[in-house]
Amino acid sequence: MSVRRAQAQVAATSFLALFAIVGLALYGLPFFYDFMVRDFGWSRAQVTSGNALSKLLVGPLFGFLAGWMVDRFGPRRLMVAGILMAGIALVGLGMIHTLAGFYLFYLFNALGNVCGGPLPNQVLLSRWFTAARGRAMGFAYLGIGLGGALVPFLAVWLTRALGWQGALQVLGALIIVVALPLALFVREAPETTSTTSTKLDRPPIGPVLGAPAFYLLLVGSMCSIAAVGGTNQHLKLFLSLDHGYSQAGAAQIASLVLASSLVGRLGAGWLADRFAKKYVMLLIYLLVVSAIPLLFLKDARGTIYLFAVVFGLGLGGEYMVIPLMAGELFGVRVLGRTMGVVLTGDGIAEAVAPWVVGRMHDASGSYTNGFLALIGCALTGAIAVALLPRGVRP
């Protein structure tokens, strides 16, 4: 197989894996929270606690281990396990009626995201692409935006036909059907940088963990991920329960966010190949900072659509630019272990922020304090990124 053909297969594999595991599962599940609040009588803190507890358990226990496994054994086997677990998670969540079952299958969802989501795909793409790494990452991450833009309308249609729990079960099966076939056969590295050679040439992670830039990247990433996750996990609840949007109306806004993220991913990838990744990252983080205040102007005509576009642009570039920045700062040979630590921190931030915002809403009956906290968090992330050095590693 030629290198170009193999690169196309790698890009397609990552595209479909991220489409399914992140686009359908991660962005699809919050669309069903309001049904759980209505049907089961759960609070907003409870419906976001499954995400919180599962990621707080899985992230610290498995995040760095997954990064080590990717560097040691390659990404393919971890991706296959992650795809299966993500599919099982949604099927199971479509069958539960208790919080215990909710937590169990959310645990599978978190494991699926760690094993089959961004981490192994970032390493896979970084091994196969050098000069065009930003564009390759941007293309693969289009899968997230496309899956996230599609899933609200798919969820509405399936819910009307099968009920919301039946819809979740179909989405779980779809994850496996879409993502598994290519992942089973993808080549993990070019012949010149085979799996064997990467095993023999693994620099120590210690110098990375001792670098101040690593902690600036970690703090910046965690803060911005917290702001994005806290906003996104509550968007459907905010629209549907607090402001009376219909299921179709809420789906339209959620889909616009993820459709805009497609432009954000392509734009960030294009910019990252041409300009210092630090400044691209800062631009993306400032988009997130500027988007959340627009939710306070929800009654102004068209403001919610402006929010969806600006927030979507930031959302699209954010997850993609972090591994690009890490690879530039520390090199791709330690990228699996570096991103294992960073994604563990990101998982914790993405878990805690929605739960805290939910608690704030349950206490006050309003999202005002929660959204202000998310704005402050996003600003902190932007400041940390502004202090990063410009990357110099290949």
Number of C-alpha atoms within 10 A of each C-alpha: 6 8 11 10 10 17 21 13 17 25 24 20 27 32 24 26 32 30 27 34 35 25 27 31 28 23 23 26 21 20 25 20 21 23 16 17 16 11 10 13 12 17 18 23 18 19 27 25 23 24 27 26 19 22 31 21 17 21 25 17 12 18 27 21 19 26 29 20 19 26 21 17 15 24 28 23 19 22 29 22 16 27 30 24 26 34 28 23 26 28 22 21 23 21 15 15 13 10 14 11 15 21 20 16 24 26 24 24 31 30 27 27 27 30 31 32 27 25 27 30 27 26 26 24 22 24 20 22 18 12 9 15 20 28 20 27 27 27 19 28 33 28 25 34 31 23 27 28 27 21 26 28 18 17 27 20 15 20 16 12 11 15 14 19 22 19 22 28 21 17 26 27 17 17 27 21 14 17 26 21 13 18 26 13 14 20 20 24 24 15 11 7 14 14 18 13 12 17 15 9 11 12 13 11 14 8 10 19 13 10 12 12 21 20 16 19 23 24 22 29 28 25 27 33 30 26 27 28 23 26 23 20 27 23 17 24 23 19 21 19 13 12 13 12 16 12 17 15 14 23 24 16 22 27 23 24 27 30 24 22 30 27 20 28 32 24 18 28 26 19 17 24 16 11 10 16 24 23 16 22 27 21 19 24 31 17 21 28 25 16 20 22 16 18 20 14 13 15 11 10 9 10 15 18 17 16 23 24 23 22 29 29 28 29 28 28 27 27 21 25 25 22 25 25 22 24 24 19 24 21 19 21 20 22 27 30 26 25 27 26 24 26 28 26 23 27 28 24 25 26 27 22 26 29 24 19 27 27 20 20 19 14 10 12 11 15 21 15 13 20 21 15 18 27 24 14 21 27 21 20 27 24 16 19 24 18 14 20 14 15 18 11 12 11
